[in-house]
Amino acid sequence: MSGIVGIYNLDGRPVEREKIGGMVDILAHRGPDGAEVWCDDRCVGLGHRMLWTTPESLLEQLPLKDRTGNLILTADARIDNRDELISALELNDRPAEKITDSNLILAAYEKWGRDCPGKLIGDFAFAIWDKRKQLLFCARDYMGVKPFYYHYQPGKLFVFASEIKGLFCLDAVPRNVNEAKVGIYLCQLSGFAKLKPDTFYQDILRLLPAHWMEVSQNGIESQSFWDLDAEAKKIQQTLKTDADYVEEFRKRFTEAIGCRLRSAYPVASTLSGGVDSSSVSCVARNLLREKNSDAELLTIYSDCDTPSADETAYVDTVLAQGGFKHHVAKVGNPISAAQTVTPWLDQPVQMPTPAMLLAIVREVKQQGARVVLTGHDGDTIVSHGTDYPHELLELGEWEKLLKIVEGRYQNKSDSAKEIEADLYQYIVPYATELIKKFEWHNYISIFYKSANYWQFNPPRNIKLFLRSIYNNFPMLNWNHYNSIIAKSLAKSIKLGKLLRDEFNYQFGYLPTEYLNHYRAITSGNMQEGSEQIDGISAAVSIEPRHPFLDKRVIELCLAAPAHLKYCNGFGRGVMRRAMKGILPEEVRRRRSKVDFYGFIINRMETAESSVIKKLLLEQKSNLFHYLNTNAVQEDYQKFSNSAAKWQQRRREARMINCAIYLSLWLKLID
């Protein structure tokens, strides 16, 4: 992990070295091992902050010029397919360990131009000033692990940085709030959001993942360099059996972790006891021991000191295998953690609580590591296959659907009501879609088939009929999603329309598991989640590495058959099978997930109750434009009623925290 910045004065004004230097200085936490600035005698300046992680990074000198002086690069990058590139670029005139990742990027651009990002595997964000073409070429990795923010004034200015605070070093960059994004944020939709370049600031954008961008006096041109769908379809043409997919996953997953173990310093790994982090930790441990039989992997568990969030039994099962040097990070209070990290993020917190991540990265630093492996978004990438039942309905496989739903329950007779309820939940979206498409023959037939194959009784089918009709007349109201939003804000940004568009994207019916999985992988949630992890980790000079976000793993997981993803209701079948003999069986077959709102609510009621009251009262002045502050107070009073149902209290806690997270950010930019 490093920090990159740059200024391109499109109107030809010379770049002031002090300005680019100021941008570099404010990102000192991203690179404590060095700082450099390059300015030409005209209108371009590039800057870099260095954090040494890989062995090759110790040799890096950035910004980097090519031999002719016509190309200058600044990069935050870890390139994983080094051997392949060294061969393709014919860089065999020196030892591989003397070739830096920046050397590879610059040589790749010289050889392939715009096509170079698609030749790279790894995590990267970089910019190259091309003197000959008089343009700035920028690119960002496949899943947006490395951040890249920019501000553009046509014909006048283009400026970029790894963090938004780098852009705000320049007076020319406005700080206007993107109220439309704030409105959607306050609605707290739970689906997979559409991937967009916008940020919480009107005039600041992000370079989308898997995109290159050229900036010149003629304007901006940008294009994707990764066709995920095409790559997945190629795999489907090659692999034929479930066993093929399982073996290929094991190979690619192991390779992804091996690439991320490349470090000149100790590497840590999160270990929560879940399937994802445990898989990463166990494979990483095995790889280390292949090189040194006495090696131990540093693992970190975040302890919330809350019984409902306690996963130590699963962690201990993994640790019993040996090969780990384990540490426990004590998790602080959620709101206090948000107060700490909001200035680091330059935007509102977008996770339930940053407290656990903050505890982990601080412990990683305390133990002398610079890199932490994570199981970040393994759920999404590998997929639980939850839309496989919809696919069976589309195919008319009613009996098969009944069989797989029954297979999730040990005793069919005792679970008859639960089975019927599951089937009902699957058929409602299908019936709703048939009405939308005016497929009346198929629609009418579902009532016969549900009675014939599933023994739905008349009352159940009447309920299905009414629900499918009702769903085709949605009365989406922003007030339903967050009653504390100020009416004036909702009106000014046309929140009703924004919400409908976003809702339709997030929850719109898709007939196959493949399409739903693709929507999830390419969602904005993935990008913004990675950016928040980066911001919190970078603040303490730690580089997070996410094996599940390796393009090779992603392509394989998307390609996997729907039934393998579903895995008889266990979910993530391709990984569960691949990890047989690597993970302890108790963890490999684990189905439970911890709801950390038990921890959050506990702290809201006890240690942080006075802090919350103070914040909600103090921040009224900067919240009133966005929220009905009286309604916020009322919601807090409802939340304080511990007799309320859990789901209600959970939702109220989520909304209260959302208001607090917003207020903490607004306070920074006032």
C-alpha positions in Angstrom: 0.0 0.0 0.0 1.2 3.5 -0.9 -0.3 6.9 -1.6 -0.4 8.5 -5.1 -1.4 12.1 -6.1 -1.2 14.1 -9.2 -2.1 17.5 -10.8 -2.7 18.2 -14.5 -3.3 21.8 -15.3 -5.2 21.5 -18.6 -5.0 25.2 -19.2 -1.2 25.0 -19.4 -0.4 26.7 -16.1 2.8 25.3 -14.5 2.2 23.1 -11.5 3.4 24.6 -8.2 5.7 22.1 -6.5 4.4 23.3 -3.1 0.9 22.2 -4.0 1.8 18.7 -5.1 4.1 18.5 -2.0 1.2 19.4 0.2 -0.9 16.6 -1.2 1.9 14.1 -0.6 2.4 15.3 2.9 -1.3 14.9 4.0 -1.0 11.2 2.9 2.0 10.6 5.1 0.2 7.7 6.9 -0.1 5.8 3.6 3.7 5.8 3.1 6.0 6.4 6.1 9.0 4.9 4.2 9.5 7.8 1.8 8.0 10.6 -0.2 8.8 12.0 -3.7 7.5 14.6 -6.0 8.0 15.0 -9.8 7.1 18.1 -11.7 7.8 18.8 -15.3 8.6 22.3 -16.5 5.0 22.7 -17.7 1.6 21.6 -16.4 1.9 18.2 -14.8 3.0 17.0 -11.3 3.0 13.5 -9.7 3.6 12.5 -6.1 4.1 9.3 -4.2 4.2 8.0 -0.6 6.0 4.7 0.0 5.1 1.9 2.2 7.4 -1.1 1.9 5.6 -4.4 1.9 6.9 -6.7 -0.8 10.7 -7.5 -1.2 10.7 -5.7 -4.5 9.2 -2.6 -3.0 12.4 -2.0 -1.1 13.9 -1.1 -4.5 11.1 1.1 -5.7 11.7 4.7 -6.6 8.5 6.5 -7.5 7.5 8.5 -9.4 9.4 6.4 -12.0 10.7 7.6 -15.4 11.4 5.2 -18.3 14.7 5.3 -20.1 13.6 8.0 -22.6 12.1 10.2 -20.0 8.8 10.3 -21.9 6.8 8.2 -19.5 6.5 9.0 -15.8 4.6 6.7 -13.4 3.2 6.9 -9.9 1.6 3.8 -8.5 0.0 2.1 -5.5 0.4 -1.5 -6.7 1.1 -5.1 -6.0 1.5 -7.1 -9.2 1.0 -10.9 -8.9 1.6 -12.3 -12.3 5.2 -11.2 -12.3 6.8 -14.2 -13.9 4.3 -14.1 -16.8 4.9 -10.4 -17.4 8.7 -10.7 -17.1 8.7 -13.3 -19.9 6.1 -11.5 -22.1 8.0 -8.1 -21.7 11.4 -9.8 -22.3 12.9 -8.4 -19.1 15.2 -11.4 -18.6 18.3 -9.2 -18.6 18.4 -9.1 -14.8 17.3 -11.2 -11.9 13.5 -11.2 -11.2 14.0 -10.0 -7.7 15.6 -6.8 -9.1 12.5 -6.0 -11.2 10.0 -3.9 -9.3 6.2 -3.9 -9.8 6.5 -0.4 -11.1 9.0 -1.5 -13.7 6.5 -4.1 -14.9 3.6 -1.5 -15.1 5.7 1.0 -17.1 7.0 -1.7 -19.5 3.5 -3.0 -19.9 2.2 0.4 -20.9 5.1 0.8 -23.4 4.2 -2.5 -25.0 0.4 -2.6 -24.8 -0.7 1.0 -24.2 -4.4 1.1 -23.3 -4.5 -2.6 -23.1 -1.9 -2.9 -20.3 -4.2 -2.9 -17.3 -5.9 -6.0 -18.6 -2.5 -7.8 -18.7 -1.9 -7.2 -15.0 -3.1 -9.4 -12.1 -3.1 -7.9 -8.7 -4.3 -4.8 -6.9 -3.3 -1.5 -8.4 -4.1 2.2 -9.0 -1.7 4.1 -11.1 -1.2 7.1 -13.4 1.3 7.6 -16.2 2.1 10.9 -17.8 2.8 10.3 -21.5 4.8 13.2 -22.8 4.7 12.2 -26.4 0.9 11.9 -26.4 0.4 14.7 -23.9 -2.1 12.7 -21.9 -2.4 11.2 -18.4 -3.2 7.5 -18.4 -4.8 6.1 -15.2 -6.1 2.7 -14.3 -7.6 0.9 -11.3 -7.7 -2.8 -10.4 -10.5 -5.3 -11.1 -12.4 -4.9 -7.8 -11.3 -1.4 -6.8 -9.1 -2.6 -3.9 -6.7 0.3 -4.4 -8.5 3.7 -4.2 -8.4 6.4 -6.9 -10.4 9.7 -6.5 -10.4 12.6 -8.8 -11.7 16.1 -9.5 -12.1 17.4 -13.1 -12.7 20.8 -14.5 -12.9 20.6 -18.3 -10.2 22.6 -20.0 -8.8 23.7 -16.7 -7.8 21.1 -14.1 -7.6 17.3 -13.4 -6.3 16.3 -10.0 -6.3 12.8 -8.4 -5.3 11.2 -5.1 -5.6 7.9 -3.1 -7.7 9.7 -0.5 -10.2 12.6 -0.9 -8.3 14.6 1.7 -5.5 14.8 -0.8 -7.7 16.6 -3.2 -8.9 19.1 -0.6 -5.3 20.4 -0.3 -6.2 22.4 -3.4 -8.4 25.5 -3.0 -9.7 24.8 -6.5 -11.5 21.6 -5.4 -15.0 22.3 -4.0 -16.5 20.5 -1.0 -20.1 20.6 -1.9 -22.2 17.7 -0.4 -23.8 15.2 -2.8 -27.2 15.4 -1.3 -28.6 12.7 -3.5 -26.1 10.2 -2.2 -26.8 11.3 1.3 -30.5 10.6 0.8 -30.0 7.1 -0.5 -27.5 6.5 2.3 -30.1 7.5 4.9 -32.6 5.0 3.3 -30.2 2.2 4.3 -31.3 -0.3 1.5 -30.1 -3.8 2.1 -29.5 -5.0 -1.4 -26.6 -4.8 -3.8 -26.3 -1.2 -4.9 -25.6 -0.1 -8.5 -21.9 0.6 -9.1 -21.4 4.3 -9.7 -18.5 6.7 -9.8 -20.1 9.2 -7.5 -19.0 10.0 -3.9 -20.5 12.0 -1.0 -19.1 15.2 -2.7 -20.7 16.6 -5.8 -17.4 17.4 -7.5 -15.3 14.4 -6.6 -15.6 11.1 -8.5 -13.9 7.7 -8.2 -12.3 5.8 -11.1 -14.5 2.7 -11.4 -12.9 -0.7 -10.8 -11.5 -2.4 -13.9 -11.4 0.8 -15.8 -8.7 2.9 -17.5 -9.0 6.6 -18.1 -7.2 8.9 -20.4 -7.1 12.7 -19.6 -6.0 15.2 -22.1 -6.9 18.7 -23.2 -9.5 17.1 -25.5 -11.3 15.7 -22.4 -11.7 12.4 -20.6 -12.1 9.0 -22.1 -12.7 5.9 -20.0 -13.4 2.2 -20.6 -13.6 -1.1 -18.9 -10.8 -3.6 -19.5 -12.4 -6.7 -17.9 -15.3 -8.7 -19.2 -16.2 -10.8 -16.2 -19.1 -12.5 -18.0 -17.0 -13.5 -20.9 -14.2 -14.9 -18.7 -16.7 -16.9 -16.7 -18.3 -18.3 -19.8 -14.9 -19.5 -21.0 -14.4 -21.4 -17.8 -17.9 -23.0 -18.2 -16.7 -24.3 -21.6 -13.7 -25.9 -20.1 -14.8 -27.4 -16.8 -17.5 -30.1 -17.0 -18.0 -31.7 -13.5 -18.5 -30.5 -10.0 -15.1 -32.1 -9.1 -13.5 -30.0 -11.9 -14.8 -26.8 -10.3 -13.8 -27.9 -6.8 -10.3 -28.7 -7.8 -9.9 -25.5 -9.8 -11.2 -23.4 -6.9 -8.6 -25.0 -4.6 -5.9 -24.2 -7.1 -6.9 -20.6 -7.8 -7.7 -19.8 -4.1 -4.3 -21.2 -3.0 -2.6 -19.2 -5.7 -4.4 -16.0 -4.7 -3.3 -16.4 -1.1 0.2 -17.3 -2.1 0.5 -14.1 -4.1 -0.7 -12.1 -1.1 1.8 -13.7 1.2 4.6 -12.0 -0.7 6.1 -9.7 1.9 9.4 -8.5 3.3 7.7 -8.2 6.7 5.5 -10.5 8.8 2.0 -11.1 7.4 -1.1 -11.3 9.7 -4.5 -12.9 8.9 -7.9 -12.2 10.4 -9.4 -15.3 12.1 -13.0 -14.9 13.1 -14.0 -18.6 13.1 -16.1 -18.1 10.0 -15.7 -20.2 6.9 -14.0 -17.4 4.9 -11.3 -16.1 7.3 -10.6 -19.6 8.5 -10.1 -20.9 4.9 -7.7 -18.0 4.2 -5.8 -18.6 7.5 -5.5 -22.4 7.1 -4.3 -22.2 3.5 -1.9 -19.4 4.3 -0.5 -21.4 7.2 0.0 -24.4 4.9 1.8 -22.4 2.3 4.2 -20.9 5.0 4.9 -24.4 6.3 5.8 -25.7 2.8 8.8 -23.3 3.0 9.5 -23.6 6.7 8.0 -26.5 8.7 8.3 -24.4 11.9 6.6 -21.3 10.5 3.6 -19.8 12.3 1.0 -17.5 10.8 0.1 -14.5 12.9 -3.7 -14.5 13.4 -6.0 -11.9 14.9 -9.4 -12.3 16.5 -11.6 -9.3 17.4 -13.2 -9.9 20.8 -16.4 -7.9 21.3 -16.9 -9.2 24.8 -20.5 -10.0 24.0 -21.9 -13.5 24.2 -24.0 -13.3 21.1 -21.0 -12.3 19.1 -18.6 -14.8 20.6 -17.0 -17.1 18.0 -14.1 -18.3 20.0 -15.3 -22.0 20.0 -14.8 -22.1 16.2 -11.5 -20.1 16.4 -10.2 -22.6 19.0 -11.0 -25.5 16.7 -8.9 -23.9 13.9 -6.0 -23.1 16.3 -6.0 -26.7 17.5 -4.5 -27.7 14.1 -1.4 -25.8 15.1 0.8 -23.5 13.0 -0.6 -20.2 14.3 0.6 -17.4 16.5 -2.7 -16.1 17.8 -3.6 -12.8 19.3 -6.9 -11.3 20.5 -7.8 -7.7 19.8 -10.2 -6.1 22.3 -12.9 -4.2 20.4 -13.7 -0.8 21.6 -17.0 1.1 21.6 -18.8 1.4 18.2 -19.5 5.2 18.3 -16.1 6.0 19.7 -14.5 4.0 16.8 -16.7 5.9 14.3 -15.4 9.2 15.8 -11.9 8.0 15.3 -12.2 6.7 11.7 -14.5 9.3 10.1 -11.6 11.8 9.5 -9.7 8.9 8.0 -12.5 8.0 5.6 -13.5 11.5 4.4 -17.0 10.3 4.2 -19.6 8.7 6.6 -19.0 5.2 7.9 -20.8 2.7 5.7 -20.5 -0.5 7.8 -22.5 -1.4 10.9 -19.5 -0.6 13.0 -15.8 0.1 12.3 -14.9 -1.0 15.8 -13.8 -4.5 15.0 -11.7 -3.5 12.0 -10.0 -0.7 13.9 -9.1 -3.2 16.7 -7.7 -5.7 14.2 -5.4 -3.3 12.3 -4.1 -1.7 15.5 -3.2 -5.2 16.8 -1.6 -6.1 13.4 0.6 -3.0 13.7 1.4 -3.8 17.4 2.6 -7.2 16.3 5.0 -5.8 13.7 3.2 -6.9 10.6 2.5 -4.6 7.7 0.1 -6.8 5.7 -3.2 -8.4 6.9 -5.0 -11.1 4.9 -8.8 -11.0 5.2 -11.9 -13.0 4.3 -13.5 -9.8 3.0 -16.7 -10.5 1.1 -16.1 -14.2 0.7 -19.9 -14.7 1.0 -20.6 -12.5 -2.0 -17.8 -13.9 -4.2 -18.3 -17.6 -3.6 -22.1 -17.2 -3.3 -24.6 -19.1 -1.2 -26.6 -19.9 -4.3 -29.8 -18.5 -2.8 -31.3 -17.8 -6.2 -30.9 -21.4 -7.4 -34.6 -22.1 -6.4 -35.8 -19.3 -8.6 -33.8 -20.9 -11.5 -35.6 -24.2 -10.8 -39.0 -22.5 -11.0 -38.0 -21.0 -14.3 -37.1 -24.5 -15.6 -40.3 -26.0 -14.3 -38.5 -28.2 -11.8 -41.1 -28.1 -9.1 -40.4 -31.5 -7.6 -36.7 -30.9 -7.6 -37.2 -27.6 -5.7 -39.3 -29.3 -3.1 -36.6 -32.0 -2.7 -33.8 -29.5 -2.1 -35.9 -27.4 0.3 -36.8 -30.5 2.3 -33.1 -31.5 2.3 -32.4 -28.5 4.5 -34.5 -30.0 7.3 -33.7 -33.2 9.2 -37.3 -34.0 10.0 -39.7 -33.3 7.1 -42.9 -33.9 9.1 -41.8 -31.7 12.0 -40.7 -29.0 9.6 -43.7 -29.0 7.3 -44.6 -25.4 8.1 -41.1 -24.1 7.6 -40.8 -26.0 4.3 -44.1 -24.5 3.0 -43.0 -21.0 4.1 -39.7 -21.4 2.3 -41.4 -22.5 -0.9 -43.8 -19.6 -0.6 -41.0 -17.1 -0.4 -39.4 -18.5 -3.5 -42.6 -18.6 -5.6 -43.8 -15.0 -4.8 -41.2 -13.2 -6.8 -41.7 -15.7 -9.7 -45.4 -15.1 -9.7 -45.0 -11.4 -9.5 -42.7 -11.4 -12.5 -45.2 -13.5 -14.6 -47.8 -10.8 -14.0 -45.4 -8.1 -15.0 -44.7 -9.9 -18.3 -48.4 -10.7 -18.9 -47.6 -14.4 -19.0 -51.1 -15.3 -17.9 -51.0 -19.0 -18.9 -47.9 -19.7 -16.8 -49.3 -17.5 -14.0 -52.5 -19.5 -13.7 -50.6 -22.8 -13.9 -48.6 -22.0 -10.8 -51.6 -22.4 -8.6 -52.3 -25.9 -10.0 -48.7 -26.9 -9.7 -48.2 -25.5 -6.2 -51.2 -27.5 -5.1 -50.2 -30.6 -7.0 -46.5 -30.8 -6.2 -46.3 -28.9 -2.9 -49.8 -29.5 -1.5 -50.5 -25.8 -1.0 -54.0 -25.5 0.4 -56.5 -22.9 -1.0 -55.8 -20.3 1.7 -52.0 -20.4 0.9 -52.7 -20.0 -2.8 -55.1 -17.2 -2.2 -52.4 -15.4 -0.2 -50.0 -16.1 -3.1 -52.5 -14.6 -5.6 -53.0 -11.5 -3.5 -49.3 -10.9 -2.8 -48.2 -11.3 -6.4 -50.9 -8.8 -7.5 -50.0 -6.4 -4.7 -46.3 -6.5 -5.6 -47.0 -5.2 -9.0 -48.4 -2.0 -7.6 -45.5 -0.9 -5.4 -46.0 2.3 -3.5 -42.4 3.0 -2.7 -42.1 5.7 -0.1 -38.8 7.0 1.2 -40.5 7.6 4.6 -41.0 3.8 4.9 -37.2 3.3 4.8 -36.2 6.1 7.0 -38.9 8.2 8.7 -36.2 10.6 10.1 -35.3 12.1 6.7 -36.2 15.8 6.3 -39.1 16.3 4.0 -37.4 19.3 2.4 -34.3 17.2 1.5 -36.5 14.4 0.1 -38.3 16.9 -2.1 -35.2 18.8 -3.3 -33.4 15.7 -4.5 -36.6 13.9 -5.7 -35.8 11.1 -3.3 -38.9 9.1 -4.3 -37.6 8.6 -7.9 -34.0 8.0 -6.7 -35.3 5.4 -4.3 -37.4 3.6 -6.9 -34.6 3.4 -9.4 -32.2 2.1 -6.8 -34.7 -0.3 -5.4 -35.5 -1.7 -8.8 -31.8 -2.3 -9.4 -31.1 -3.8 -6.1 -34.2 -6.0 -5.8 -35.4 -6.4 -9.4 -36.2 -10.0 -10.3 -33.5 -11.9 -12.2 -34.3 -15.5 -13.3 -31.0 -17.3 -12.7 -28.4 -17.7 -9.9 -25.7 -16.6 -12.4 -27.3 -13.2 -13.1 -28.0 -12.5 -9.4 -24.4 -13.5 -8.6 -23.1 -11.2 -11.3 -25.1 -8.3 -9.9 -23.7 -8.9 -6.4 -20.1 -9.2 -7.6 -20.3 -6.0 -9.7 -22.2 -4.0 -7.1 -21.2 -0.7 -5.5 -21.2 -2.4 -2.2 -18.0 -4.3 -3.1 -16.2 -1.1 -4.1 -17.3 1.0 -1.1 -16.6 -1.8 1.3 -13.1 -2.2 0.0 -12.5 1.6 0.2 -13.6 1.8 3.8 -11.3 -1.1 4.7 -8.5 0.6 2.9 -9.0 4.0 4.6 -9.1 2.6 8.1 -6.1 0.3 7.5 -4.0 2.9 5.7 -4.4 5.3 8.6 -2.2 3.0 10.7 0.1 2.1 7.7 -1.3 -1.4 7.3 -2.1 -2.9 3.9 -5.2 -5.1 3.7 -5.1 -8.0 1.1 -8.2 -9.8 0.1 -7.8 -13.2 -1.6 -11.5 -13.5 -2.4 -11.1 -10.4 -4.6 -8.5 -12.0 -6.9 -9.9 -11.9 -10.4 -9.0 -15.6 -11.0 -11.1 -16.6 -8.0 -14.0 -14.4 -8.9 -14.2 -15.7 -12.5 -14.2 -19.3 -11.3 -16.9 -18.7 -8.6 -19.2 -16.9 -11.0 -18.8 -19.7 -13.5 -19.6 -22.5 -11.0 -22.9 -24.4 -11.4 -25.9 -23.0 -9.4 -26.5 -26.3 -7.7 -22.9 -26.4 -6.5 -23.2 -22.9 -5.0 -26.4 -23.8 -3.3 -25.0 -27.1 -1.9 -28.2 -28.5 -0.4 -28.9 -25.2 1.4 -25.5 -25.0 3.0 -24.3 -22.4 0.5 -20.8 -21.8 -0.9 -20.5 -25.4 -2.0 -17.5 -25.0 -4.2 -15.4 -23.7 -1.3 -16.8 -26.0 1.3 -15.8 -29.0 -0.8 -12.4 -27.5 -1.8 -11.6 -27.0 1.9 -12.2 -30.6 2.9 -9.1 -31.8 4.7 -7.9 -28.3 5.2 -10.5 -26.8 7.4 -11.7 -28.5 10.6 -15.1 -30.1 9.9 -16.9 -28.1 12.5 -15.9 -24.9 10.7 -16.2 -26.3 7.1 -19.8 -27.3 7.7 -20.7 -24.3 9.8 -23.9 -22.6 8.8 -24.4 -20.0 11.5 -23.6 -16.3 11.2 -23.1 -13.9 14.0 -25.3 -10.8 14.1 -23.0 -8.1 15.5 -26.0 -5.9 16.3 -26.1 -7.7 19.6 -22.8 -6.2 20.4 -23.7 -2.8 18.9 -27.0 -2.5 20.8 -25.4 -3.7 24.0 -22.9 -0.9 23.9 -25.5 1.7 22.8 -27.5 0.8 25.9 -24.6 0.8 28.3 -21.1 2.3 27.7 -22.2 4.7 25.0 -25.7 5.8 26.0 -24.5 9.2 27.3 -22.2 9.7 24.2 -25.2 9.0 21.8 -27.5 11.4 23.7 -24.8 14.1 23.6 -24.1 13.6 19.9 -27.7 13.6 18.9 -28.3 16.8 20.8 -25.0 18.5 19.8 -25.3 17.8 16.1 -28.8 19.1 15.7 -27.4 22.2 13.9 -25.7 20.3 11.1 -28.3 17.6 10.9 -31.5 19.7 10.5 -31.1 20.1 6.7 -30.9 16.3 6.3 -33.0 14.9 9.2 -36.1 15.6 11.1 -34.2 16.0 14.4 -37.4 15.6 16.5 -38.0 12.3 14.8 -34.5 11.2 15.6 -35.1 11.9 19.2 -38.4 10.0 19.0 -36.6 7.0 17.4 -34.0 7.0 20.1 -36.8 7.0 22.8 -38.4 4.0 21.0 -35.0 2.3 20.9 -34.5 2.8 24.6 -37.6 0.7 25.2 -35.9 -2.6 25.7 -39.3 -4.4 25.5 -39.6 -3.8 21.8 -39.1 -6.8 19.4 -35.5 -7.6 18.3 -35.9 -6.7 14.6 -37.5 -3.4 15.5 -34.7 -2.5 17.9 -32.1 -3.6 15.4 -33.6 -1.4 12.7 -33.8 1.6 15.1 -30.2 1.0 16.2 -29.2 1.0 12.5 -31.0 4.3 11.8 -29.6 6.0 14.9 -26.1 5.0 14.0 -26.7 6.2 10.5 -27.7 9.6 11.8 -24.6 9.7 14.1 -22.2 8.6 11.3 -23.6 11.3 9.0 -23.3 14.0 11.7 -19.7 13.1 12.5 -18.9 13.5 8.8 -20.8 16.8 8.4 -19.0 18.2 11.4 -15.7 17.7 9.6 -16.7 19.6 6.5 -18.6 22.5 8.1 
